[in-house]
């Protein structure tokens, strides 16, 4: 059963239902491009049927390997950047106790490397790994992406020194191309356990491949439930390739209608701290997919009520280029009530006895109404609870919504040509062979 619900009640003041329904033909056309593979980037549509195509053997292998890694690791390091780590981190942070490691969790602490080039962070990480038993996964199709390649070079030397080359080989997992690339070549020569990043799945759509599933399983999360949730949303989307009865299609149509009305920034809002990295994953998915040809909605994110005391002012009264998409969790895992007090100096006795979740939901409702009154359209995506099943549904919801949105916008949702610009400049400034002309030009620009 689909548990993700889309509420558009606070949108119709800005975009009428009839105006939204006018996008149905565009939705149908976008779906045809996806399922008939006739749109731009059609060779990267492997994620579309990924949940239903994962086999029992694949899941069992990942689960067994994850159990082996857990048994000898206090820490598991995920080396990757962009989609090579964000999807896994989104699920792990969403599904894990907020203070798991301080509470003595039996599962390894998942730590990330290669998502930046900070010398201090990497040094601190090495100091930690000196004291902890660990293993790691390095995730890269090519093996030459600068940030994770640097991190892996450093951590490979560290783990080999700590455990010896033979044992280190048992603690390193490579998730890479099936047949080519520097990491694949190294994995074969060293005998690392390896998994394949499918050729037809781009990094930001890869969370339901071994890229995400292995780290998620090492963290002790039930990947079968995650996949089951994604399968439900996949089946719904394949069955209903139009707006009527399809919340993904309504979401994509609403985004396009808002964009065409001048709302060029989407603020993803959550009221649960554990959803912070889910928002980060959303930002990469939509930003890298849509931001092309001087087009696209800029994806941003806030965590309320925390950010109501910072970004809330801008959202309420700043430039009216924003709309909000609120992820609302109906039921928390735990129950905690506000106690009463004899003196009531803080003037909170009026909510004594209420659950914190009730207070949080009233803050959510009040904020939505205030922002709508301030000229900010709102959509609400609700789930009954945070579970592997509902998160799996949300993952597929946003993946398909992104593909539909990209095609409606008229861009290729599956490439990222703009990412290469900074890399070429960085290579030149570092003196990489073959970039001599650019090195001279950029040096002159920087030196005035």
C-alpha beads as a LAMMPS data file, in Angstrom:
LAMMPS data file: protein, C-alpha beads

448 atoms
447 bonds

1 atom types
1 bond types

-500.0 500.0 xlo xhi
-500.0 500.0 ylo yhi
-500.0 500.0 zlo zhi

Masses

1 110.0

Atoms # bond

1 1 1 0.000 0.000 0.000
2 1 1 1.264 3.485 -0.897
3 1 1 1.729 5.434 2.337
4 1 1 3.125 8.651 0.867
5 1 1 0.388 11.274 0.620
6 1 1 0.592 14.600 -1.204
7 1 1 -1.425 17.534 0.099
8 1 1 -1.974 20.536 -2.184
9 1 1 -4.608 22.366 -0.144
10 1 1 -2.265 25.258 0.630
11 1 1 -1.238 25.561 -3.005
12 1 1 -4.566 26.300 -4.664
13 1 1 -4.568 29.929 -3.499
14 1 1 -1.636 30.365 -5.905
15 1 1 -2.234 27.691 -8.561
16 1 1 -5.742 26.372 -9.164
17 1 1 -6.530 22.699 -9.609
18 1 1 -7.584 23.356 -13.200
19 1 1 -4.266 25.089 -13.886
20 1 1 -2.464 22.028 -12.549
21 1 1 -4.574 19.624 -14.590
22 1 1 -3.519 21.516 -17.715
23 1 1 -0.095 19.898 -17.259
24 1 1 -1.476 16.369 -17.630
25 1 1 -0.451 16.119 -21.290
26 1 1 3.104 17.092 -20.377
27 1 1 3.113 14.447 -17.633
28 1 1 1.922 11.772 -20.062
29 1 1 4.557 12.851 -22.589
30 1 1 7.309 12.727 -19.951
31 1 1 6.226 9.272 -18.853
32 1 1 6.349 8.063 -22.459
33 1 1 9.911 9.357 -22.774
34 1 1 10.852 7.438 -19.638
35 1 1 9.182 4.115 -20.355
36 1 1 9.799 4.144 -24.117
37 1 1 13.355 5.452 -23.590
38 1 1 12.954 8.189 -26.170
39 1 1 14.044 11.200 -24.109
40 1 1 17.461 12.758 -23.576
41 1 1 19.682 10.615 -21.381
42 1 1 17.644 7.471 -22.024
43 1 1 20.736 5.314 -21.524
44 1 1 20.580 6.232 -17.806
45 1 1 17.129 4.889 -16.993
46 1 1 18.213 1.729 -15.182
47 1 1 16.860 3.126 -11.902
48 1 1 13.280 3.036 -13.240
49 1 1 12.773 -0.693 -12.664
50 1 1 15.660 -1.130 -10.237
51 1 1 13.566 -2.000 -7.163
52 1 1 11.654 -4.782 -8.922
53 1 1 14.744 -6.122 -10.670
54 1 1 16.857 -6.697 -7.553
55 1 1 17.118 -10.456 -7.091
56 1 1 17.000 -12.584 -3.967
57 1 1 20.581 -13.650 -4.648
58 1 1 21.787 -10.043 -4.802
59 1 1 20.083 -9.112 -1.554
60 1 1 21.325 -12.232 0.214
61 1 1 24.909 -11.583 -0.887
62 1 1 24.803 -8.002 0.375
63 1 1 23.245 -9.051 3.689
64 1 1 25.792 -11.813 4.275
65 1 1 28.737 -9.585 3.387
66 1 1 27.368 -6.777 5.566
67 1 1 27.113 -9.168 8.516
68 1 1 30.741 -10.220 8.003
69 1 1 31.907 -6.589 7.891
70 1 1 29.870 -5.726 10.981
71 1 1 31.460 -8.563 12.931
72 1 1 34.957 -7.093 12.636
73 1 1 34.319 -3.356 12.386
74 1 1 33.659 -0.727 15.003
75 1 1 33.745 1.797 12.177
76 1 1 32.795 1.445 8.521
77 1 1 34.129 4.148 6.205
78 1 1 32.174 5.024 3.066
79 1 1 34.448 6.731 0.544
80 1 1 32.534 8.595 -2.140
81 1 1 31.137 11.933 -3.225
82 1 1 27.740 13.094 -4.491
83 1 1 25.412 10.187 -5.119
84 1 1 28.154 7.759 -4.131
85 1 1 27.542 8.586 -0.480
86 1 1 24.523 10.901 -0.098
87 1 1 21.852 8.267 -0.724
88 1 1 23.355 5.857 1.796
89 1 1 23.870 8.623 4.336
90 1 1 20.300 9.850 3.895
91 1 1 18.859 6.429 4.720
92 1 1 21.332 5.631 7.503
93 1 1 20.862 8.956 9.309
94 1 1 17.085 8.708 8.892
95 1 1 16.841 5.180 10.288
96 1 1 19.428 5.295 13.086
97 1 1 19.084 6.331 16.744
98 1 1 20.191 9.942 17.065
99 1 1 22.876 9.037 19.605
100 1 1 23.523 5.442 18.579
101 1 1 27.266 5.395 19.168
102 1 1 27.063 7.066 22.577
103 1 1 24.408 4.509 23.557
104 1 1 26.629 1.552 22.704
105 1 1 25.128 0.452 19.401
106 1 1 26.105 -3.039 18.305
107 1 1 26.382 -1.852 14.695
108 1 1 29.447 -0.092 13.292
109 1 1 29.537 3.681 13.247
110 1 1 29.290 4.738 9.591
111 1 1 31.791 7.489 8.744
112 1 1 32.284 9.262 5.433
113 1 1 35.411 10.246 3.522
114 1 1 36.154 11.572 0.057
115 1 1 33.169 13.928 0.048
116 1 1 35.565 16.889 0.337
117 1 1 39.324 17.563 0.502
118 1 1 39.660 18.865 4.062
119 1 1 43.106 18.160 5.491
120 1 1 41.953 18.599 9.082
121 1 1 38.936 16.303 8.677
122 1 1 41.056 13.580 7.088
123 1 1 43.723 13.883 9.769
124 1 1 41.095 13.622 12.502
125 1 1 39.663 10.566 10.747
126 1 1 43.060 8.854 10.646
127 1 1 43.532 9.537 14.355
128 1 1 40.190 7.865 15.036
129 1 1 40.984 4.885 12.816
130 1 1 44.261 4.386 14.673
131 1 1 42.126 3.435 17.682
132 1 1 39.248 1.549 16.047
133 1 1 38.813 -1.661 14.095
134 1 1 37.444 -0.696 10.730
135 1 1 36.692 -1.655 7.160
136 1 1 35.639 0.456 4.208
137 1 1 33.893 0.720 0.873
138 1 1 35.296 2.855 -1.916
139 1 1 32.635 3.914 -4.407
140 1 1 33.493 5.312 -7.822
141 1 1 32.695 4.265 -11.374
142 1 1 36.042 5.467 -12.655
143 1 1 38.266 5.419 -9.605
144 1 1 39.760 8.730 -10.677
145 1 1 37.283 11.256 -9.252
146 1 1 39.604 13.537 -7.336
147 1 1 38.046 13.731 -3.877
148 1 1 37.362 10.013 -3.248
149 1 1 40.544 8.983 -5.079
150 1 1 42.661 11.088 -2.706
151 1 1 40.808 9.748 0.333
152 1 1 41.175 6.146 -0.814
153 1 1 44.870 6.549 -1.507
154 1 1 45.369 7.819 2.054
155 1 1 43.094 5.265 3.731
156 1 1 44.453 2.362 1.701
157 1 1 47.940 3.144 2.983
158 1 1 46.600 3.427 6.528
159 1 1 44.639 0.174 6.548
160 1 1 47.494 -1.779 4.990
161 1 1 49.905 -0.453 7.608
162 1 1 47.473 -1.239 10.431
163 1 1 46.432 -4.752 9.421
164 1 1 48.945 -5.854 6.792
165 1 1 48.226 -6.128 3.086
166 1 1 46.428 -9.480 3.188
167 1 1 43.991 -8.575 5.957
168 1 1 43.473 -5.118 4.479
169 1 1 42.284 -6.723 1.265
170 1 1 39.510 -8.448 3.225
171 1 1 38.434 -5.147 4.752
172 1 1 38.226 -3.143 1.513
173 1 1 35.153 -3.293 -0.722
174 1 1 35.123 -1.719 -4.180
175 1 1 31.824 -0.589 -5.724
176 1 1 32.651 0.366 -9.271
177 1 1 32.221 -0.254 -13.000
178 1 1 31.698 -3.851 -14.074
179 1 1 34.564 -3.965 -16.575
180 1 1 36.658 -0.815 -16.827
181 1 1 38.259 2.020 -14.885
182 1 1 41.122 2.460 -12.459
183 1 1 39.208 1.189 -9.414
184 1 1 37.973 -1.909 -11.236
185 1 1 41.532 -2.662 -12.336
186 1 1 42.832 -2.226 -8.785
187 1 1 40.035 -4.317 -7.282
188 1 1 40.796 -7.170 -9.654
189 1 1 44.538 -7.045 -9.057
190 1 1 44.197 -6.819 -5.266
191 1 1 41.327 -9.267 -4.959
192 1 1 38.915 -6.902 -3.202
193 1 1 35.308 -7.952 -2.837
194 1 1 33.492 -5.852 -5.405
195 1 1 30.034 -4.818 -6.517
196 1 1 28.875 -3.280 -9.776
197 1 1 27.552 0.224 -10.321
198 1 1 25.181 -0.424 -13.251
199 1 1 26.137 1.385 -16.464
200 1 1 22.601 2.714 -16.849
201 1 1 22.248 4.201 -13.348
202 1 1 23.762 7.591 -12.591
203 1 1 25.257 8.348 -9.195
204 1 1 22.398 10.436 -7.818
205 1 1 19.889 7.676 -8.684
206 1 1 22.068 4.871 -7.268
207 1 1 20.908 4.538 -3.654
208 1 1 19.034 1.286 -4.400
209 1 1 22.116 -0.306 -6.009
210 1 1 25.011 -1.703 -3.943
211 1 1 26.277 1.901 -3.773
212 1 1 23.657 2.526 -1.113
213 1 1 22.497 -0.937 -0.109
214 1 1 25.819 -2.269 1.207
215 1 1 26.540 0.642 3.610
216 1 1 22.882 0.684 4.642
217 1 1 23.019 -3.035 5.426
218 1 1 26.301 -2.640 7.330
219 1 1 24.506 -0.041 9.465
220 1 1 22.007 -2.764 10.429
221 1 1 19.051 -1.435 8.436
222 1 1 16.666 -3.852 6.744
223 1 1 17.331 -3.402 3.023
224 1 1 14.499 -5.754 2.083
225 1 1 11.953 -3.412 3.649
226 1 1 13.587 -0.437 1.946
227 1 1 13.386 -2.165 -1.434
228 1 1 9.826 -3.318 -0.742
229 1 1 8.750 0.285 -0.211
230 1 1 10.428 1.403 -3.420
231 1 1 8.753 -1.458 -5.308
232 1 1 5.326 -0.251 -4.202
233 1 1 5.964 3.223 -5.542
234 1 1 7.508 1.827 -8.729
235 1 1 4.400 -0.309 -9.347
236 1 1 2.053 2.630 -8.785
237 1 1 4.049 4.870 -11.105
238 1 1 4.153 2.283 -13.863
239 1 1 0.430 1.587 -13.554
240 1 1 -0.732 5.218 -13.480
241 1 1 1.220 7.249 -16.049
242 1 1 -0.895 10.393 -15.740
243 1 1 -1.956 12.833 -13.050
244 1 1 -5.196 11.242 -11.908
245 1 1 -4.391 8.890 -9.030
246 1 1 -0.632 9.519 -9.151
247 1 1 0.900 11.728 -6.395
248 1 1 4.287 11.784 -8.125
249 1 1 2.715 13.274 -11.254
250 1 1 0.826 15.887 -9.232
251 1 1 4.053 16.870 -7.478
252 1 1 5.955 17.242 -10.757
253 1 1 3.102 19.217 -12.326
254 1 1 2.861 21.507 -9.306
255 1 1 6.594 22.208 -9.411
256 1 1 6.402 23.097 -13.099
257 1 1 3.354 25.325 -12.594
258 1 1 5.047 27.153 -9.734
259 1 1 8.248 27.556 -11.737
260 1 1 6.301 29.021 -14.660
261 1 1 4.665 31.481 -12.239
262 1 1 8.056 32.789 -11.091
263 1 1 8.677 30.549 -8.076
264 1 1 12.237 29.459 -8.801
265 1 1 13.361 28.194 -5.357
266 1 1 11.986 25.062 -3.695
267 1 1 12.608 24.881 0.040
268 1 1 12.417 21.325 1.357
269 1 1 11.171 21.514 4.947
270 1 1 11.348 18.826 7.601
271 1 1 10.423 18.831 11.275
272 1 1 12.565 15.845 12.247
273 1 1 16.361 16.254 12.653
274 1 1 16.959 12.745 11.351
275 1 1 15.715 13.882 7.922
276 1 1 18.566 16.394 7.485
277 1 1 20.575 14.197 5.109
278 1 1 17.463 13.097 3.264
279 1 1 17.086 16.774 2.398
280 1 1 20.749 16.884 1.329
281 1 1 20.138 13.906 -0.976
282 1 1 17.063 15.654 -2.413
283 1 1 19.112 18.806 -3.072
284 1 1 21.719 16.903 -5.055
285 1 1 19.134 14.867 -6.974
286 1 1 17.162 17.895 -8.137
287 1 1 19.980 20.430 -8.378
288 1 1 22.198 18.253 -10.549
289 1 1 19.283 17.026 -12.639
290 1 1 17.495 20.300 -13.392
291 1 1 20.093 23.061 -13.217
292 1 1 21.041 23.304 -16.888
293 1 1 20.775 25.689 -19.833
294 1 1 20.090 28.568 -17.429
295 1 1 16.939 26.787 -16.284
296 1 1 15.741 24.983 -13.211
297 1 1 14.305 25.305 -9.723
298 1 1 16.981 25.905 -7.090
299 1 1 16.625 23.262 -4.334
300 1 1 17.192 24.432 -0.773
301 1 1 16.458 22.905 2.607
302 1 1 15.604 23.868 6.168
303 1 1 14.948 21.997 9.400
304 1 1 12.084 23.421 11.420
305 1 1 11.459 24.508 14.053
306 1 1 15.215 25.163 14.403
307 1 1 15.527 27.248 11.237
308 1 1 12.387 29.219 11.987
309 1 1 14.695 31.216 14.253
310 1 1 17.065 31.975 11.364
311 1 1 15.801 31.322 7.834
312 1 1 12.181 31.700 8.924
313 1 1 12.386 35.472 8.644
314 1 1 13.491 35.353 5.011
315 1 1 10.900 32.752 4.071
316 1 1 8.159 34.838 5.684
317 1 1 9.095 38.231 4.253
318 1 1 11.929 37.931 1.714
319 1 1 11.783 37.793 -2.074
320 1 1 8.615 36.012 -3.208
321 1 1 10.455 33.514 -5.402
322 1 1 9.998 30.612 -2.971
323 1 1 7.703 27.683 -2.483
324 1 1 7.928 25.052 0.246
325 1 1 7.595 21.289 0.171
326 1 1 7.035 19.993 3.697
327 1 1 7.838 16.400 4.634
328 1 1 5.526 15.605 7.533
329 1 1 5.863 12.528 9.752
330 1 1 2.548 11.726 11.410
331 1 1 3.714 9.400 14.216
332 1 1 7.038 9.432 16.086
333 1 1 8.659 6.224 17.278
334 1 1 8.594 7.280 20.932
335 1 1 6.227 9.058 23.323
336 1 1 7.271 11.987 25.525
337 1 1 4.973 14.512 27.210
338 1 1 5.518 18.029 28.526
339 1 1 5.506 17.919 32.346
340 1 1 3.534 20.360 34.473
341 1 1 5.149 22.781 36.938
342 1 1 3.769 24.415 40.087
343 1 1 5.251 27.861 39.442
344 1 1 4.702 27.977 35.663
345 1 1 7.415 30.631 35.357
346 1 1 8.044 29.612 31.744
347 1 1 4.290 29.810 31.034
348 1 1 4.119 26.350 29.530
349 1 1 1.453 24.781 31.719
350 1 1 -1.079 25.356 28.954
351 1 1 0.631 22.527 27.038
352 1 1 1.394 20.337 30.071
353 1 1 0.479 16.743 29.367
354 1 1 0.690 17.146 25.581
355 1 1 3.070 15.005 23.571
356 1 1 6.039 16.788 21.977
357 1 1 4.854 15.446 18.630
358 1 1 1.536 17.277 19.055
359 1 1 3.363 20.525 19.788
360 1 1 5.618 19.896 16.774
361 1 1 2.642 19.263 14.489
362 1 1 0.890 22.429 15.658
363 1 1 4.101 24.348 14.942
364 1 1 4.083 22.782 11.460
365 1 1 0.460 23.710 10.807
366 1 1 0.875 27.232 12.148
367 1 1 4.023 27.783 10.088
368 1 1 2.409 26.595 6.865
369 1 1 -0.503 28.989 7.350
370 1 1 1.820 31.893 8.227
371 1 1 3.988 31.286 5.173
372 1 1 0.987 30.938 2.866
373 1 1 -0.327 34.242 4.254
374 1 1 3.131 35.670 3.492
375 1 1 2.904 34.614 -0.151
376 1 1 4.744 31.275 -0.045
377 1 1 2.922 28.358 -1.719
378 1 1 3.103 25.099 0.227
379 1 1 2.923 21.428 -0.621
380 1 1 2.842 18.758 2.087
381 1 1 4.183 15.249 1.646
382 1 1 3.175 13.094 4.599
383 1 1 4.170 9.618 5.743
384 1 1 2.624 7.779 8.699
385 1 1 6.012 7.035 10.283
386 1 1 9.703 6.787 9.552
387 1 1 10.418 3.203 8.538
388 1 1 12.515 1.476 5.903
389 1 1 9.341 0.903 3.881
390 1 1 8.193 4.536 3.883
391 1 1 11.701 5.833 3.166
392 1 1 11.931 3.422 0.224
393 1 1 8.660 4.858 -1.076
394 1 1 9.941 8.418 -0.672
395 1 1 13.176 7.628 -2.504
396 1 1 11.330 6.383 -5.574
397 1 1 8.756 9.184 -5.302
398 1 1 11.462 11.831 -5.591
399 1 1 13.489 9.963 -8.225
400 1 1 10.544 9.628 -10.577
401 1 1 9.349 13.126 -9.732
402 1 1 12.771 14.437 -10.711
403 1 1 12.777 12.629 -14.050
404 1 1 9.287 13.915 -14.891
405 1 1 10.253 17.435 -13.834
406 1 1 13.414 17.421 -15.932
407 1 1 11.618 16.364 -19.087
408 1 1 8.834 18.889 -18.483
409 1 1 11.502 21.559 -18.087
410 1 1 13.105 20.506 -21.370
411 1 1 16.492 19.374 -20.054
412 1 1 18.320 16.065 -19.772
413 1 1 17.713 14.994 -16.153
414 1 1 20.526 12.462 -16.196
415 1 1 23.707 14.318 -17.137
416 1 1 25.753 16.952 -15.306
417 1 1 27.971 18.782 -17.812
418 1 1 28.447 21.781 -15.549
419 1 1 30.258 19.728 -12.916
420 1 1 33.315 19.450 -15.172
421 1 1 34.126 23.179 -15.217
422 1 1 35.600 23.366 -11.714
423 1 1 37.515 20.126 -12.226
424 1 1 39.358 21.440 -15.283
425 1 1 40.335 24.607 -13.452
426 1 1 41.465 22.640 -10.395
427 1 1 43.576 20.285 -12.531
428 1 1 45.207 23.237 -14.244
429 1 1 45.954 25.049 -10.993
430 1 1 47.459 21.893 -9.510
431 1 1 49.747 21.518 -12.531
432 1 1 48.294 18.354 -14.037
433 1 1 49.994 17.284 -17.250
434 1 1 48.133 18.387 -20.369
435 1 1 46.707 21.520 -18.743
436 1 1 49.758 23.763 -19.154
437 1 1 48.009 26.436 -21.237
438 1 1 45.123 26.674 -18.808
439 1 1 47.552 26.794 -15.881
440 1 1 49.228 29.891 -17.265
441 1 1 45.931 31.592 -18.105
442 1 1 44.288 30.908 -14.740
443 1 1 47.378 31.915 -12.791
444 1 1 47.369 35.290 -14.547
445 1 1 43.690 35.776 -13.742
446 1 1 44.183 34.951 -10.074
447 1 1 47.223 37.207 -9.758
448 1 1 45.500 40.127 -11.428

Bonds

1 1 1 2
2 1 2 3
3 1 3 4
4 1 4 5
5 1 5 6
6 1 6 7
7 1 7 8
8 1 8 9
9 1 9 10
10 1 10 11
11 1 11 12
12 1 12 13
13 1 13 14
14 1 14 15
15 1 15 16
16 1 16 17
17 1 17 18
18 1 18 19
19 1 19 20
20 1 20 21
21 1 21 22
22 1 22 23
23 1 23 24
24 1 24 25
25 1 25 26
26 1 26 27
27 1 27 28
28 1 28 29
29 1 29 30
30 1 30 31
31 1 31 32
32 1 32 33
33 1 33 34
34 1 34 35
35 1 35 36
36 1 36 37
37 1 37 38
38 1 38 39
39 1 39 40
40 1 40 41
41 1 41 42
42 1 42 43
43 1 43 44
44 1 44 45
45 1 45 46
46 1 46 47
47 1 47 48
48 1 48 49
49 1 49 50
50 1 50 51
51 1 51 52
52 1 52 53
53 1 53 54
54 1 54 55
55 1 55 56
56 1 56 57
57 1 57 58
58 1 58 59
59 1 59 60
60 1 60 61
61 1 61 62
62 1 62 63
63 1 63 64
64 1 64 65
65 1 65 66
66 1 66 67
67 1 67 68
68 1 68 69
69 1 69 70
70 1 70 71
71 1 71 72
72 1 72 73
73 1 73 74
74 1 74 75
75 1 75 76
76 1 76 77
77 1 77 78
78 1 78 79
79 1 79 80
80 1 80 81
81 1 81 82
82 1 82 83
83 1 83 84
84 1 84 85
85 1 85 86
86 1 86 87
87 1 87 88
88 1 88 89
89 1 89 90
90 1 90 91
91 1 91 92
92 1 92 93
93 1 93 94
94 1 94 95
95 1 95 96
96 1 96 97
97 1 97 98
98 1 98 99
99 1 99 100
100 1 100 101
101 1 101 102
102 1 102 103
103 1 103 104
104 1 104 105
105 1 105 106
106 1 106 107
107 1 107 108
108 1 108 109
109 1 109 110
110 1 110 111
111 1 111 112
112 1 112 113
113 1 113 114
114 1 114 115
115 1 115 116
116 1 116 117
117 1 117 118
118 1 118 119
119 1 119 120
120 1 120 121
121 1 121 122
122 1 122 123
123 1 123 124
124 1 124 125
125 1 125 126
126 1 126 127
127 1 127 128
128 1 128 129
129 1 129 130
130 1 130 131
131 1 131 132
132 1 132 133
133 1 133 134
134 1 134 135
135 1 135 136
136 1 136 137
137 1 137 138
138 1 138 139
139 1 139 140
140 1 140 141
141 1 141 142
142 1 142 143
143 1 143 144
144 1 144 145
145 1 145 146
146 1 146 147
147 1 147 148
148 1 148 149
149 1 149 150
150 1 150 151
151 1 151 152
152 1 152 153
153 1 153 154
154 1 154 155
155 1 155 156
156 1 156 157
157 1 157 158
158 1 158 159
159 1 159 160
160 1 160 161
161 1 161 162
162 1 162 163
163 1 163 164
164 1 164 165
165 1 165 166
166 1 166 167
167 1 167 168
168 1 168 169
169 1 169 170
170 1 170 171
171 1 171 172
172 1 172 173
173 1 173 174
174 1 174 175
175 1 175 176
176 1 176 177
177 1 177 178
178 1 178 179
179 1 179 180
180 1 180 181
181 1 181 182
182 1 182 183
183 1 183 184
184 1 184 185
185 1 185 186
186 1 186 187
187 1 187 188
188 1 188 189
189 1 189 190
190 1 190 191
191 1 191 192
192 1 192 193
193 1 193 194
194 1 194 195
195 1 195 196
196 1 196 197
197 1 197 198
198 1 198 199
199 1 199 200
200 1 200 201
201 1 201 202
202 1 202 203
203 1 203 204
204 1 204 205
205 1 205 206
206 1 206 207
207 1 207 208
208 1 208 209
209 1 209 210
210 1 210 211
211 1 211 212
212 1 212 213
213 1 213 214
214 1 214 215
215 1 215 216
216 1 216 217
217 1 217 218
218 1 218 219
219 1 219 220
220 1 220 221
221 1 221 222
222 1 222 223
223 1 223 224
224 1 224 225
225 1 225 226
226 1 226 227
227 1 227 228
228 1 228 229
229 1 229 230
230 1 230 231
231 1 231 232
232 1 232 233
233 1 233 234
234 1 234 235
235 1 235 236
236 1 236 237
237 1 237 238
238 1 238 239
239 1 239 240
240 1 240 241
241 1 241 242
242 1 242 243
243 1 243 244
244 1 244 245
245 1 245 246
246 1 246 247
247 1 247 248
248 1 248 249
249 1 249 250
250 1 250 251
251 1 251 252
252 1 252 253
253 1 253 254
254 1 254 255
255 1 255 256
256 1 256 257
257 1 257 258
258 1 258 259
259 1 259 260
260 1 260 261
261 1 261 262
262 1 262 263
263 1 263 264
264 1 264 265
265 1 265 266
266 1 266 267
267 1 267 268
268 1 268 269
269 1 269 270
270 1 270 271
271 1 271 272
272 1 272 273
273 1 273 274
274 1 274 275
275 1 275 276
276 1 276 277
277 1 277 278
278 1 278 279
279 1 279 280
280 1 280 281
281 1 281 282
282 1 282 283
283 1 283 284
284 1 284 285
285 1 285 286
286 1 286 287
287 1 287 288
288 1 288 289
289 1 289 290
290 1 290 291
291 1 291 292
292 1 292 293
293 1 293 294
294 1 294 295
295 1 295 296
296 1 296 297
297 1 297 298
298 1 298 299
299 1 299 300
300 1 300 301
301 1 301 302
302 1 302 303
303 1 303 304
304 1 304 305
305 1 305 306
306 1 306 307
307 1 307 308
308 1 308 309
309 1 309 310
310 1 310 311
311 1 311 312
312 1 312 313
313 1 313 314
314 1 314 315
315 1 315 316
316 1 316 317
317 1 317 318
318 1 318 319
319 1 319 320
320 1 320 321
321 1 321 322
322 1 322 323
323 1 323 324
324 1 324 325
325 1 325 326
326 1 326 327
327 1 327 328
328 1 328 329
329 1 329 330
330 1 330 331
331 1 331 332
332 1 332 333
333 1 333 334
334 1 334 335
335 1 335 336
336 1 336 337
337 1 337 338
338 1 338 339
339 1 339 340
340 1 340 341
341 1 341 342
342 1 342 343
343 1 343 344
344 1 344 345
345 1 345 346
346 1 346 347
347 1 347 348
348 1 348 349
349 1 349 350
350 1 350 351
351 1 351 352
352 1 352 353
353 1 353 354
354 1 354 355
355 1 355 356
356 1 356 357
357 1 357 358
358 1 358 359
359 1 359 360
360 1 360 361
361 1 361 362
362 1 362 363
363 1 363 364
364 1 364 365
365 1 365 366
366 1 366 367
367 1 367 368
368 1 368 369
369 1 369 370
370 1 370 371
371 1 371 372
372 1 372 373
373 1 373 374
374 1 374 375
375 1 375 376
376 1 376 377
377 1 377 378
378 1 378 379
379 1 379 380
380 1 380 381
381 1 381 382
382 1 382 383
383 1 383 384
384 1 384 385
385 1 385 386
386 1 386 387
387 1 387 388
388 1 388 389
389 1 389 390
390 1 390 391
391 1 391 392
392 1 392 393
393 1 393 394
394 1 394 395
395 1 395 396
396 1 396 397
397 1 397 398
398 1 398 399
399 1 399 400
400 1 400 401
401 1 401 402
402 1 402 403
403 1 403 404
404 1 404 405
405 1 405 406
406 1 406 407
407 1 407 408
408 1 408 409
409 1 409 410
410 1 410 411
411 1 411 412
412 1 412 413
413 1 413 414
414 1 414 415
415 1 415 416
416 1 416 417
417 1 417 418
418 1 418 419
419 1 419 420
420 1 420 421
421 1 421 422
422 1 422 423
423 1 423 424
424 1 424 425
425 1 425 426
426 1 426 427
427 1 427 428
428 1 428 429
429 1 429 430
430 1 430 431
431 1 431 432
432 1 432 433
433 1 433 434
434 1 434 435
435 1 435 436
436 1 436 437
437 1 437 438
438 1 438 439
439 1 439 440
440 1 440 441
441 1 441 442
442 1 442 443
443 1 443 444
444 1 444 445
445 1 445 446
446 1 446 447
447 1 447 448
